[in-house]
Amino acid sequence: MSIKTPCISCGRTLSAPDNAAGKRARCPSCGTIQQLPGNQPPPESDILEPEAVEEPAYDAPPADPFAEDGAPSDEYAVAADAPPLPTMSTSSSNEQRKPCPMCGEMIAPNAPKCPFCGEIFDPRLRASGAGANIDHPGWLTVRKGLRMVYVSITIIFVAAIGMGCLAGALSSGRRGGGPDATMGILVILPALVILGAAIAIIIGQFMCCAVPAETGAKNFAMIAAICIIVNIICSVAAVAVPPAQALGSIASLTGNILFILFLRKVALYLGNHELASSAMGFLVFLIVVVVVAVLIGVGAAMSGTGAAVGLLGLLIIVGALVGLVWYMRLLKRTVETIDARGSSTRRSGFPVIQR
C-alpha cells in the first residue's frame, strides 16, 4: 500500500510507500517539503494535570484526651459543673462611684481630682498646686485683667501726683497773675487720665471673672464686680440722695475685700502659699486701718480738736501708701505665679512681667 496526500502548496497528489509514514517528502512539481501522514507522536501538552489527593476518611471521631476528666467532648460545649463566667455589671460599677460635689458627674470614690471639672480633692495635691489646670483659656484673661489693674493703678498714682503739682502751680499763678486758662487745661488732662485708668481698673476686675470655677475664686471675682457696679450707681445717685454715698462706700470696701480673697484663692490653687498668706495679711491690715480710721474720726468729731483731725489725716496717708504698695505687690506676684505655673507646664503663651 502507498500513502497518498495532497501537496500543501500546489495541491498535487503525493504518493509514498507505506513504510514512509510519518516521514518528510518533497513535491516533485513545486519542491515543497511536508510531513506525510502516519503514526506521528502525540504533541506534548504544556498544561500540568493536578495530582490526585487522597482525602482522609473520617470513619471515627478523634480521641478526646480530656474525656476521662469529665470535660465535654465538644469544643463549644460547657461542662455542667463549670463555674459561671464573670460579667460586667453596670449597676455594680455605678454603686462603687460617687457624684462629684462640683459638677455632679460620677467619679471614683478615691479620685484625687475630678476628670470632668478638674476639682482637686487630695489636700496634698491641692497644696502643691501640681493639679492646677493652667490650660484653661480663662487664665490668660485673668492675667490680662490683673495686668490691666496693675498698670492702671500706677497711672492713677502718677497722674494724681502730677495733678497735685499742677494745682499748686495754678494757685501760685493766680497769686502772681499768671495765665489761669492754660493751667486749668493742664489740670483737666490728668483728671481725664485718672478717669480712663479708673475705667480700666473696673474692666480688669470684670476680666478676672473668667477664672476657672475649679479654683473656688470665681464667686469672689463676680461679687466684687457687682460691688463695683453698686458703688458707681450709688455715687451717681448721691447727687440727689446724699445718704447713697455711704452705701457706695460700703459696697466699695466689700468689693475690695472680696477681690483680695479672690487673689488668695488663686494663690492657693496655684500652690503659692506665701502669696496666699500675704493676701490674708493685707486683708487684716486693711480692716485694721479702716477700723482705726473710723475710731479716730469719731473721736475727732466729738472732741473737735485739730490734733485728732491731723492724726486722722496722717493715718490715712500712711495707711494708703503702705496699702498701695502692698496691693500692687500682690497683683504683680499673682501674675508671676500664673506665668511660673504656665512655664512649668510648657505653656509659653503667658508673657512674663519684667522685674
Buried (B, 14 or more C-beta within 10 A) or exposed (E): EEBEBEBEEEEEEBEBEEEBBEEEBEBEEEEBEBEBEBEEEEEEEEEEEEEEEEEEEEEEEEEEEEEEEEBBEEEEEEEEEEEEEEEEEEEEEEEEEEEBEBBEEEBEEEBBBBEEBBBBBBEEBBEEBBBBBBEBEBBBBBBBBBBBBBBBBEBBBBBBEBBEEBBEBBEEBEEEEEEEEEBEEBBEEBEEBBEBBBEBBBBBBBBBBBBBBBBBBBBBBBBBBBBBEBBBBBBEBBEEEEEBBEBBBBBBBBBBBBBBBBBBBBBBBBBBEEBBEBBBEBBEBBEEBBEBBEEBBEBBEEEEEEEBBEBBEEBBEEBEEEBBEBBBBBBBBBBBBBBBBBEEEEBEEBEEBEE
